[in-house]
Amino acid sequence: MDMENLVGEHRSELTTRRGELFAWLSALLALAGWLILDLTGRRVLPGVPFLTVFLWLAALTISLGNWMDRRSRIRIQPGGIVFDNGLRHAELGWGEISQVQVFDSQWGRKVRVLGQKAHFDFRTLGEVKVQGEVKGRLGFADGEAILGLILEQGKLIEVEHTGNGYYYARQREEDEHR
């Protein structure tokens, strides 16, 4: 895809919220069990409060992650890129992007875009498969094209490849004149 086709707003794929529901149900059941034991005068094992707090923190973390995913947007403009996810807002002109880090992962590639005053992360499209069947999609459907556009418009070149990571940086001016 070229710039013309990518200009506009791109949203992250929405994932199922079943895991979040399961986390909250587990947290509520653990709390209910703890309260029942305490109110009936039975001994509460030390692991019960620890497990309950852990499950509540896990449910809160999952909910926060899902909330941010539902609000994740990348807006491509002729002069640069804008990222917003409810907690982070980053606006970078093409010339302000100093480095891009790309890491292969099981579900899409993780991309970190770095500038002098702002940075943001996003994931290219990944599919969650169970026994060969696609159960969910996450990340940005046009993520690979967006990554390519960032590298092209930011005039970034690959400077290092280590294991599952790729590092791109702006070509230094003295290198451009050689």
C-alpha positions in Angstrom: 0.0 0.0 0.0 1.2 3.5 -0.7 0.7 6.6 1.3 -2.4 7.6 -0.5 -4.2 4.4 0.4 -3.1 4.6 4.0 -4.0 8.2 4.8 -6.7 8.2 7.4 -7.5 6.5 10.7 -6.7 2.8 11.4 -8.2 1.0 14.4 -6.9 -2.1 16.2 -8.8 -5.3 15.7 -11.2 -6.0 18.6 -10.6 -9.2 20.5 -13.1 -11.3 22.3 -13.7 -10.3 25.9 -14.2 -13.8 27.2 -10.9 -13.9 29.0 -11.8 -10.7 30.8 -15.1 -12.1 31.8 -13.5 -15.3 33.1 -10.9 -13.2 35.0 -13.6 -11.2 36.8 -15.7 -14.2 37.6 -12.6 -15.9 39.1 -11.8 -12.8 41.2 -15.4 -12.6 42.4 -15.5 -16.3 43.3 -12.2 -16.0 45.2 -13.6 -13.0 47.1 -16.9 -14.8 47.8 -15.0 -17.8 49.1 -12.8 -15.7 51.3 -15.9 -13.8 52.8 -17.8 -17.0 53.3 -14.9 -18.6 55.2 -14.4 -15.5 57.3 -18.1 -14.9 58.1 -18.7 -18.5 59.1 -15.8 -18.4 61.5 -13.7 -21.0 59.5 -9.9 -20.7 59.3 -8.8 -18.7 56.2 -5.6 -20.1 54.8 -2.9 -17.4 54.1 -3.0 -18.3 50.4 -6.7 -17.3 50.0 -6.2 -13.5 50.5 -3.0 -13.7 48.3 -4.9 -15.6 45.5 -7.9 -13.2 45.8 -5.7 -10.1 45.5 -3.8 -11.6 42.6 -7.0 -12.5 40.7 -8.4 -9.0 41.2 -5.1 -7.4 40.0 -5.1 -9.8 37.0 -8.7 -8.9 36.1 -7.9 -5.1 36.4 -4.9 -5.5 34.2 -6.8 -7.5 31.5 -9.6 -4.9 31.6 -7.1 -2.0 31.2 -5.4 -3.8 28.3 -8.8 -4.4 26.5 -9.8 -0.8 27.2 -6.6 0.5 25.6 -7.0 -2.0 22.6 -10.5 -0.8 21.9 -9.3 2.8 21.8 -6.1 2.2 19.8 -5.9 4.3 16.7 -3.2 5.2 14.2 -3.9 8.2 12.0 -1.7 8.6 8.9 -1.3 12.1 7.6 0.8 13.5 4.8 3.1 15.1 7.3 3.4 12.3 9.9 1.6 9.8 12.2 -0.6 10.2 15.2 -1.2 7.4 17.8 -3.8 7.3 20.5 -4.9 4.6 22.8 -6.7 6.3 25.7 -3.5 6.6 27.8 -0.9 7.5 25.3 -1.1 10.2 22.7 1.9 10.6 20.3 2.2 12.8 17.3 5.4 12.5 15.2 6.2 14.1 11.9 8.0 11.8 9.5 11.3 13.6 10.1 10.9 13.3 13.9 11.0 9.5 13.8 14.5 8.5 14.9 14.3 4.8 15.4 11.9 1.9 14.9 12.3 -1.4 16.7 10.4 -4.5 15.4 10.1 -7.8 17.3 8.6 -11.0 15.9 6.1 -12.6 18.2 3.6 -15.4 18.1 0.7 -13.0 17.3 1.9 -10.3 14.9 5.0 -8.2 15.1 5.5 -5.7 17.9 6.6 -2.4 16.6 8.0 0.5 18.7 8.3 3.9 17.0 10.7 6.3 18.7 11.1 10.0 18.3 12.9 12.7 20.4 9.7 13.8 22.3 7.3 10.9 21.8 7.1 7.2 21.2 4.4 4.6 20.8 4.0 0.8 20.3 1.6 -1.1 18.1 1.2 -4.7 16.9 0.8 -5.8 13.3 -2.1 -8.2 12.5 -1.9 -11.5 14.4 -4.3 -14.4 14.4 -4.9 -16.5 17.5 -5.3 -20.1 16.2 -6.5 -23.1 18.2 -6.1 -26.5 16.5 -5.7 -24.7 13.1 -8.9 -22.7 13.5 -8.7 -18.9 13.8 -10.3 -17.9 17.2 -9.4 -14.2 17.1 -7.4 -11.4 15.5 -5.4 -8.7 17.2 -3.3 -5.8 16.2 -3.8 -3.5 13.2 -5.0 -5.2 10.0 -2.8 -2.8 7.9 0.0 -3.0 10.4 2.6 -4.3 8.0 1.8 -1.6 5.4 1.9 1.1 8.2 5.3 -0.2 9.3 6.6 -0.1 5.7 5.3 3.5 5.3 6.9 4.6 8.6 10.2 3.2 7.4 9.9 4.7 4.0 8.6 8.2 5.0 11.0 8.3 8.0 13.9 7.4 5.7 15.0 4.7 8.1 17.3 1.9 7.3 18.0 -1.4 9.0 21.0 -1.0 11.3 20.9 -4.2 13.3 19.2 -7.6 13.3 19.5 -9.6 16.5 17.5 -12.8 17.1 13.9 -11.9 16.7 14.5 -8.1 16.6 15.1 -5.6 13.8 16.3 -2.1 14.5 15.9 0.7 12.0 17.4 4.2 12.3 17.7 7.4 10.3 20.6 7.4 8.0 23.2 9.9 9.1 23.7 12.9 6.8 27.4 12.1 6.2 26.4 8.6 5.1 23.9 10.0 2.6 26.5 12.0 0.8 28.9 9.1 0.3 
